Amino acid sequence: MVFPVMMKGGLMDASGAGVAQVLKVRLIHATIRHLILRGEPQTVRGQVAPLLQAGAPTGMHAALMSHGWDVDRQGLPCNQIELAYTLLTFSYSFLKGMRTLGLGLPRADEEAYLHAWNVMGHVLGVRRELMADTMDEAASLFERIQAQARGQTVSPDARPALGRALMQTMERTIRLPVVRGIPVPLTRWLIGPDTARAIGVDERVSWPTRLLFGAGRLLVRLIDTVVRVFSPGFSLSRMFTRIVGYHLLTHFLLDQTRPLNLPDQLLNPLTDTVAAWSDDPGAPGWLNRLEDRWTTTGHWRPAHGVGTTKRPVPDAEAVAS
């Protein structure tokens, strides 16, 4: 959903797929509510008894229908507060992470980004009063929702298993033993230790990994601060972020051994968009060449069945000639 929404024209042009993708998500939410509540959300109150059946549910629909729900205690499934909080994780959390990395955007750009996701939230059905227009408003709303959620207990808590699975998936894409564990301290740094513990990102990592991450973080910040005095476009932090982003994109989204389940009219523009990110226009040429050593030379377009390519992809005019 992130790509269709954020690609150029995704929410504005007739050919953009962002609105269609958001409406699909909205329909999924409505389906979940219907299967759990088995009635109109506006009229269901009290306890929705689970549907008892022989054996364990064999599919998602059966599992949702047999789940049971206490509307008075739990609220509605996929309710406004949950949707508003999730919307902030797509907008505010990302911008806050950019600030933490030392790559914060100008205020006008931050607010434009928040607005784009508010448009998405409007299509999704989030109420206007649960949206934020500035980073300060977003921080306040984010904290209020988190504080409210801390007072509620959920059993079983699905978050730790999901958090650990995400870390393990990221670690499997990294081959170097010491570097492989870096997603854990990196995530703790970006989202804070309390949230990291709540979502299961609390596993122990080796002391060489902790030392490498801590020393590397301080060294990168120091080098960036000094070199930017002479070269404003220089940023090792941005380069390393782009390297990580390249590998996540090509392994998880664009790897042709498990292509994203999207129609060609959306998957092809997505692939072209990622391919155009191969050079950082704000970085000096030698830094882009250094980045190529850890990503790929040429366009960020994965080769068929591999997920990465080690040679430039010729453009259409070169092929035609």
C-alpha positions in Angstrom: 0.0 0.0 0.0 2.9 2.4 0.8 4.1 2.4 -2.8 0.7 3.0 -4.6 -0.1 5.8 -2.1 3.3 7.5 -2.2 4.3 7.2 -5.9 3.7 10.3 -8.0 0.0 10.7 -8.7 -1.0 7.8 -6.5 -3.7 9.8 -4.7 -4.4 12.5 -7.4 -4.1 11.1 -10.9 -6.8 9.0 -12.6 -4.0 6.4 -13.4 -2.8 6.4 -9.8 -3.4 3.2 -7.8 -3.2 4.7 -4.3 -7.0 5.3 -3.8 -7.9 1.8 -5.1 -5.3 0.2 -2.8 -6.6 2.2 0.2 -10.2 1.2 -0.6 -9.2 -2.4 -0.7 -7.7 -2.1 2.8 -10.9 -0.4 3.9 -12.9 -3.3 2.6 -10.7 -5.7 4.4 -11.3 -3.9 7.7 -15.1 -4.0 7.0 -14.9 -7.7 6.3 -13.0 -8.3 9.6 -15.6 -6.4 11.6 -18.5 -8.3 9.9 -16.9 -11.7 10.5 -16.1 -11.0 14.2 -19.3 -9.1 15.1 -21.7 -10.9 12.8 -23.8 -7.8 12.6 -23.8 -4.0 12.0 -21.0 -2.4 14.0 -23.3 0.5 15.0 -25.8 -1.9 16.7 -23.6 -4.6 18.3 -23.2 -4.2 22.0 -21.9 -6.4 24.8 -20.5 -9.9 24.4 -20.4 -11.5 20.9 -20.3 -15.2 21.8 -17.8 -17.4 19.9 -19.2 -19.9 17.4 -18.2 -23.3 18.7 -17.3 -25.8 16.1 -15.6 -29.2 15.9 -11.9 -28.9 15.7 -9.7 -25.9 15.2 -10.6 -23.3 12.5 -9.1 -24.2 9.2 -9.1 -20.7 7.6 -9.0 -17.0 8.5 -12.7 -16.5 7.9 -13.6 -19.4 10.2 -11.1 -18.2 12.8 -12.6 -14.7 12.9 -16.1 -16.0 13.1 -15.3 -18.3 16.0 -13.2 -15.7 17.8 -15.8 -14.1 20.1 -15.6 -10.4 21.1 -16.5 -8.1 24.0 -17.5 -4.8 22.4 -17.9 -3.0 25.8 -14.4 -3.9 26.9 -12.5 -4.1 23.6 -14.3 -1.6 21.5 -14.9 -2.3 17.8 -12.4 -4.3 15.7 -10.3 -2.1 13.5 -11.8 0.9 15.3 -11.1 4.6 14.8 -8.4 4.8 17.5 -6.5 1.8 16.1 -6.7 3.2 12.5 -5.6 6.6 13.7 -2.6 5.1 15.5 -1.7 3.0 12.5 -1.9 6.0 10.3 0.6 7.8 12.5 3.0 4.9 12.2 3.0 5.4 8.4 3.5 9.2 8.7 4.8 10.5 12.0 6.9 7.5 13.0 8.7 7.5 9.7 9.5 11.3 9.9 10.6 10.8 13.6 12.9 8.0 12.5 14.4 10.3 9.8 15.1 12.9 12.5 16.8 10.3 14.7 19.0 9.3 11.8 20.0 12.9 11.3 18.1 13.1 8.0 15.2 15.2 9.1 13.2 17.0 6.4 12.4 20.7 6.3 9.2 21.5 8.3 7.2 22.2 5.1 8.2 18.8 3.7 7.3 17.1 6.9 3.8 18.7 7.0 3.3 17.9 3.3 4.1 14.3 4.0 1.7 14.2 7.0 -1.0 15.8 4.7 -0.5 13.1 2.1 -1.1 10.4 4.6 -4.1 12.3 6.0 -5.6 12.2 2.6 -5.0 8.5 2.6 -6.6 8.4 6.1 -9.7 10.3 4.8 -10.2 7.7 2.1 -9.7 4.9 4.7 -12.5 6.5 6.8 -10.4 8.0 9.7 -12.1 10.9 11.3 -10.5 14.3 10.8 -10.2 15.0 14.5 -7.9 12.0 14.8 -5.4 13.3 12.3 -2.4 15.6 12.9 -1.2 18.4 10.7 2.2 19.1 12.4 4.9 17.0 14.0 4.0 18.5 17.4 0.4 17.6 17.0 1.4 14.1 15.8 3.7 13.5 18.7 1.0 14.5 21.2 -1.7 12.3 19.6 0.7 9.4 19.3 1.6 9.6 23.0 -2.0 9.9 24.1 -3.0 6.8 22.1 0.0 4.8 23.4 -0.8 5.9 27.0 -4.4 4.7 26.6 -3.3 1.4 25.2 -0.8 0.7 28.0 -3.7 0.5 30.4 -5.3 -2.4 28.5 -4.1 -6.0 28.6 -4.5 -8.3 25.6 -4.0 -12.1 26.0 -2.5 -13.6 24.0 -0.3 -10.7 22.9 0.6 -11.3 19.2 3.1 -8.5 19.0 6.3 -10.2 20.4 6.0 -13.1 17.9 5.5 -10.6 15.0 8.4 -8.4 16.1 10.8 -11.3 16.4 9.7 -12.7 13.0 10.5 -9.3 11.4 13.9 -9.1 13.0 14.7 -12.7 11.9 13.6 -11.9 8.4 15.9 -8.9 8.2 18.8 -10.8 9.7 18.5 -13.6 7.1 19.3 -11.1 4.4 22.6 -10.1 6.0 25.5 -12.5 5.5 28.2 -11.1 7.8 27.9 -12.7 11.3 28.6 -9.6 13.4 26.5 -7.3 11.2 23.6 -9.7 11.1 22.4 -8.8 14.5 22.3 -5.0 13.9 18.6 -4.8 13.0 17.8 -5.4 16.8 19.8 -2.4 18.2 18.9 -0.3 15.2 15.2 -0.9 15.8 15.6 -0.2 19.6 17.3 3.1 18.8 14.7 4.2 16.3 11.5 3.3 18.2 12.8 3.5 21.8 13.5 0.7 24.3 10.0 0.6 25.8 8.2 0.1 22.5 10.9 -2.4 21.4 10.3 -4.5 24.5 6.6 -4.4 23.9 6.8 -5.7 20.4 9.4 -8.4 21.2 12.6 -6.7 20.0 14.4 -7.6 23.2 16.6 -10.5 22.2 20.2 -10.4 23.3 22.8 -9.6 20.7 26.5 -10.3 20.9 28.8 -7.7 22.4 30.7 -7.3 19.1 27.4 -6.4 17.4 26.5 -3.9 20.1 30.0 -2.4 20.0 29.9 -2.1 16.2 26.5 -0.5 16.1 27.3 2.0 19.0 30.7 3.0 17.7 29.5 3.1 14.1 26.6 5.4 15.0 28.8 7.9 16.8 31.5 7.8 14.1 29.0 8.4 11.3 27.4 11.3 13.1 30.8 12.9 13.8 32.0 12.5 10.2 28.8 13.8 8.8 28.9 16.9 11.1 32.5 17.7 10.2 32.4 17.0 6.4 29.1 18.9 5.9 30.9 22.1 6.8 32.8 21.8 3.5 30.3 19.6 1.5 26.6 20.2 2.5 25.4 17.2 0.4 27.6 14.7 2.2 25.9 12.1 4.5 27.2 8.7 5.4 24.0 8.2 7.4 21.9 8.7 4.2 24.2 6.4 2.3 23.9 3.5 4.8 20.2 4.1 5.0 20.0 3.8 1.2 22.1 0.6 1.3 19.7 -1.0 3.8 16.7 0.2 1.9 18.1 -1.2 -1.4 18.5 -4.7 0.0 15.1 -4.7 1.7 13.4 -3.5 -1.5 15.1 -5.9 -3.8 14.8 -8.9 -1.5 11.3 -8.4 -0.1 9.4 -6.5 -2.8 11.0 -6.9 -6.2 12.7 -10.3 -6.1 11.2 -12.2 -9.0 11.4 -15.5 -7.2 8.5 -14.2 -5.1 7.0 -11.2 -7.0 4.7 -8.8 -5.2 1.1 -9.8 -5.8 0.1 -6.7 -7.8 -1.2 -6.2 -11.3 1.4 -5.3 -13.9 0.0 -1.8 -14.4 1.1 -1.1 -10.8 4.1 -3.5 -10.4 5.9 -2.1 -13.4 5.7 1.6 -12.3 6.8 0.5 -8.9 9.8 -1.3 -10.3 10.7 1.7 -12.5 10.4 4.0 -9.5 12.8 2.0 -7.4 15.2 1.7 -10.4 15.4 5.5 -10.6 16.7 5.7 -7.0 20.1 4.3 -8.0 22.0 7.6 -7.6 21.6 10.0 -4.6 21.4 13.4 -6.3 22.4 15.1 -3.0 25.7 13.2 -2.7 29.0 13.7 -4.4 29.8 11.4 -7.2 32.5 9.5 -5.3 30.0 8.7 -2.5 27.6 7.3 -5.1 30.4 5.1 -6.5 31.2 3.9 -2.9 27.5 3.1 -2.4 27.5 1.0 -5.6 30.0 -1.4 -4.0 27.4 -2.4 -1.4 24.4 -2.3 -3.7 24.7 -2.6 -7.4 26.1 -0.7 -10.4 23.4 0.9 -12.5 19.7 1.0 -11.8 18.2 -0.5 -8.7 16.4 -3.2 -10.7 16.7 -6.8 -9.5 17.6 -9.5 -12.1 15.2 -12.3 -12.7 15.2 -14.9 -10.0 18.1 -13.3 -8.1 16.9 -10.1 -6.4 20.0 -8.1 -7.3 21.9 -7.3 -10.4 25.6 -6.6 -10.9 25.5 -4.8 -14.2 23.7 -1.7 -15.5 20.4 -2.1 -17.2 20.5 -0.4 -20.6 17.8 2.2 -21.3 15.2 1.8 -24.1 16.9 4.2 -26.5 20.2 2.3 -26.3 18.5 -1.0 -27.0 16.6 0.5 -29.9 19.7 2.0 -31.5 
